[in-house]
Amino acid sequence: MRFTVSLIVAYLLICTNIAFAGPLVEFETSQGNFTVELYPEKAPKTVANFLQYVKDGFYANTIFHRVINNFMIQGGGFERDMTEKTTRAPIANESDNGLLNQPGTIAMARTMDPNSATSQFFINLVDNVFLNYQSPEPELIGYCVFGKVIKGFEVVKKIGSLPTGNQSGFSDVPIRPITIKQVKLLSEPAH
């Protein structure tokens, strides 16, 4: 009897996770592919913004322009020659959503202005507690997590360990460009 109940509980958990799965996007990079699940219920404006860039093909042929081992990899705004792409207007920061900057999570990059995120994102390689929401004060608002790598995190870690240097006035740029060939939507959110 116990075995049967355990199987039923496991089945219900699997069904529940499938029913509430967020949209899936696949990153095709020059170092391999990885898949990210997005969390529109936690960061609706951020996910909608990111998905619009995906649907527009904006990320095709951009690079991971900032890579710091044991910290994060950042991309989504520069082309191979370090030319910054033109973006849409910035979005409001949704960092107060309960999601944390833990290994494998994807978050919005921004300037010192908390509400300046546009297209750039970063993927946490480690638990970056200092990037989490602490309070609504601008210096403590943190960075909005809006999804997590669910497949291919080894590719992300590989990118994070590549040698970097200075280029066009930027530091921590991979010596050999890491191209994002495309980001494609694999599935819409389940309802």
LOMI-55758 format. One record per residue (C-alpha): x, y, z; residue in three letters; chain. Coordinates in steps of 0.25 Angstrom, whole numbers, plus 5000, padded with zeros to 4 digits. Example, Ala and Ser with C-alpha at 12.3 -4.5 7.8 and 13.67 -1.06 7.14 Angstrom:
2
R, 5049, 4982, 5031, ALA, A
R, 5055, 4996, 5029, SER, A
This chain:
191
R, 5000, 5000, 5000, MET, A
R, 5011, 5010, 5004, ARG, A
R, 5018, 5007, 4990, PHE, A
R, 5005, 5010, 4983, THR, A
R, 5003, 5023, 4990, VAL, A
R, 5017, 5028, 4988, SER, A
R, 5015, 5025, 4973, LEU, A
R, 5002, 5033, 4973, ILE, A
R, 5008, 5045, 4980, VAL, A
R, 5020, 5045, 4971, ALA, A
R, 5011, 5044, 4959, TYR, A
R, 5003, 5056, 4964, LEU, A
R, 5016, 5064, 4967, LEU, A
R, 5020, 5061, 4952, ILE, A
R, 5007, 5065, 4947, CYS, A
R, 5006, 5078, 4955, THR, A
R, 5020, 5082, 4951, ASN, A
R, 5017, 5080, 4936, ILE, A
R, 5003, 5087, 4937, ALA, A
R, 5010, 5100, 4943, PHE, A
R, 5023, 5099, 4935, ALA, A
R, 5027, 5113, 4930, GLY, A
R, 5031, 5116, 4916, PRO, A
R, 5044, 5109, 4911, LEU, A
R, 5055, 5115, 4903, VAL, A
R, 5067, 5109, 4897, GLU, A
R, 5080, 5116, 4895, PHE, A
R, 5089, 5112, 4884, GLU, A
R, 5103, 5116, 4886, THR, A
R, 5117, 5114, 4880, SER, A
R, 5120, 5106, 4893, GLN, A
R, 5107, 5097, 4892, GLY, A
R, 5093, 5098, 4896, ASN, A
R, 5085, 5100, 4909, PHE, A
R, 5070, 5102, 4912, THR, A
R, 5064, 5112, 4922, VAL, A
R, 5050, 5111, 4928, GLU, A
R, 5044, 5125, 4931, LEU, A
R, 5035, 5129, 4942, TYR, A
R, 5024, 5139, 4937, PRO, A
R, 5016, 5137, 4950, GLU, A
R, 5028, 5143, 4958, LYS, A
R, 5033, 5153, 4948, ALA, A
R, 5022, 5156, 4938, PRO, A
R, 5028, 5169, 4932, LYS, A
R, 5042, 5163, 4931, THR, A
R, 5038, 5150, 4925, VAL, A
R, 5029, 5157, 4915, ALA, A
R, 5040, 5167, 4911, ASN, A
R, 5051, 5156, 4910, PHE, A
R, 5041, 5147, 4901, LEU, A
R, 5038, 5159, 4892, GLN, A
R, 5053, 5160, 4889, TYR, A
R, 5054, 5145, 4887, VAL, A
R, 5042, 5146, 4877, LYS, A
R, 5048, 5158, 4870, ASP, A
R, 5061, 5150, 4868, GLY, A
R, 5069, 5161, 4875, PHE, A
R, 5079, 5151, 4882, TYR, A
R, 5084, 5144, 4869, ALA, A
R, 5098, 5147, 4867, ASN, A
R, 5100, 5154, 4880, THR, A
R, 5111, 5150, 4890, ILE, A
R, 5114, 5147, 4904, PHE, A
R, 5122, 5160, 4906, HIS, A
R, 5125, 5159, 4921, ARG, A
R, 5129, 5146, 4927, VAL, A
R, 5134, 5144, 4942, ILE, A
R, 5138, 5130, 4947, ASN, A
R, 5131, 5127, 4960, ASN, A
R, 5121, 5139, 4958, PHE, A
R, 5113, 5140, 4945, MET, A
R, 5113, 5140, 4930, ILE, A
R, 5106, 5152, 4924, GLN, A
R, 5100, 5154, 4910, GLY, A
R, 5089, 5159, 4901, GLY, A
R, 5094, 5173, 4897, GLY, A
R, 5106, 5173, 4889, PHE, A
R, 5111, 5168, 4875, GLU, A
R, 5124, 5161, 4872, ARG, A
R, 5131, 5174, 4870, ASP, A
R, 5126, 5180, 4883, MET, A
R, 5116, 5189, 4877, THR, A
R, 5104, 5191, 4886, GLU, A
R, 5090, 5187, 4880, LYS, A
R, 5079, 5197, 4880, THR, A
R, 5068, 5193, 4890, THR, A
R, 5054, 5196, 4894, ARG, A
R, 5051, 5204, 4906, ALA, A
R, 5055, 5200, 4920, PRO, A
R, 5046, 5192, 4929, ILE, A
R, 5042, 5193, 4944, ALA, A
R, 5051, 5184, 4953, ASN, A
R, 5043, 5172, 4959, GLU, A
R, 5054, 5167, 4968, SER, A
R, 5044, 5166, 4980, ASP, A
R, 5038, 5153, 4975, ASN, A
R, 5044, 5143, 4985, GLY, A
R, 5054, 5138, 4974, LEU, A
R, 5068, 5137, 4978, LEU, A
R, 5081, 5139, 4970, ASN, A
R, 5085, 5124, 4972, GLN, A
R, 5094, 5115, 4963, PRO, A
R, 5087, 5114, 4949, GLY, A
R, 5077, 5125, 4950, THR, A
R, 5076, 5136, 4940, ILE, A
R, 5074, 5150, 4944, ALA, A
R, 5073, 5164, 4937, MET, A
R, 5086, 5172, 4936, ALA, A
R, 5084, 5187, 4938, ARG, A
R, 5092, 5200, 4942, THR, A
R, 5092, 5206, 4955, MET, A
R, 5078, 5211, 4952, ASP, A
R, 5069, 5199, 4958, PRO, A
R, 5059, 5201, 4946, ASN, A
R, 5069, 5201, 4935, SER, A
R, 5068, 5187, 4930, ALA, A
R, 5066, 5185, 4915, THR, A
R, 5071, 5173, 4907, SER, A
R, 5084, 5169, 4915, GLN, A
R, 5083, 5157, 4925, PHE, A
R, 5093, 5149, 4933, PHE, A
R, 5093, 5134, 4938, ILE, A
R, 5098, 5132, 4952, ASN, A
R, 5109, 5122, 4953, LEU, A
R, 5109, 5122, 4969, VAL, A
R, 5100, 5127, 4980, ASP, A
R, 5101, 5142, 4978, ASN, A
R, 5094, 5146, 4991, VAL, A
R, 5098, 5160, 4990, PHE, A
R, 5090, 5162, 4977, LEU, A
R, 5077, 5158, 4984, ASN, A
R, 5066, 5168, 4987, TYR, A
R, 5068, 5174, 5001, GLN, A
R, 5059, 5186, 5001, SER, A
R, 5053, 5196, 4992, PRO, A
R, 5064, 5206, 4993, GLU, A
R, 5072, 5207, 4980, PRO, A
R, 5085, 5201, 4985, GLU, A
R, 5078, 5189, 4992, LEU, A
R, 5067, 5186, 4982, ILE, A
R, 5076, 5175, 4975, GLY, A
R, 5075, 5168, 4962, TYR, A
R, 5062, 5162, 4956, CYS, A
R, 5063, 5147, 4955, VAL, A
R, 5053, 5142, 4944, PHE, A
R, 5056, 5128, 4941, GLY, A
R, 5066, 5116, 4943, LYS, A
R, 5075, 5107, 4934, VAL, A
R, 5068, 5093, 4934, ILE, A
R, 5077, 5086, 4924, LYS, A
R, 5091, 5089, 4920, GLY, A
R, 5097, 5096, 4932, PHE, A
R, 5110, 5089, 4929, GLU, A
R, 5111, 5098, 4916, VAL, A
R, 5108, 5111, 4925, VAL, A
R, 5119, 5106, 4934, LYS, A
R, 5129, 5104, 4923, LYS, A
R, 5126, 5118, 4917, ILE, A
R, 5129, 5123, 4931, GLY, A
R, 5143, 5116, 4932, SER, A
R, 5148, 5122, 4918, LEU, A
R, 5160, 5132, 4918, PRO, A
R, 5156, 5146, 4917, THR, A
R, 5163, 5160, 4915, GLY, A
R, 5161, 5174, 4911, ASN, A
R, 5154, 5178, 4898, GLN, A
R, 5149, 5192, 4893, SER, A
R, 5150, 5198, 4907, GLY, A
R, 5142, 5186, 4914, PHE, A
R, 5148, 5176, 4924, SER, A
R, 5145, 5161, 4926, ASP, A
R, 5142, 5159, 4911, VAL, A
R, 5145, 5145, 4906, PRO, A
R, 5157, 5144, 4898, ILE, A
R, 5150, 5136, 4887, ARG, A
R, 5136, 5141, 4885, PRO, A
R, 5125, 5133, 4891, ILE, A
R, 5113, 5135, 4881, THR, A
R, 5099, 5133, 4884, ILE, A
R, 5094, 5127, 4870, LYS, A
R, 5080, 5129, 4874, GLN, A
R, 5070, 5128, 4886, VAL, A
R, 5057, 5121, 4882, LYS, A
R, 5044, 5118, 4889, LEU, A
R, 5042, 5103, 4891, LEU, A
R, 5029, 5104, 4898, SER, A
R, 5018, 5114, 4903, GLU, A
R, 5014, 5114, 4917, PRO, A
R, 5004, 5103, 4921, ALA, A
R, 4990, 5108, 4926, HIS, A
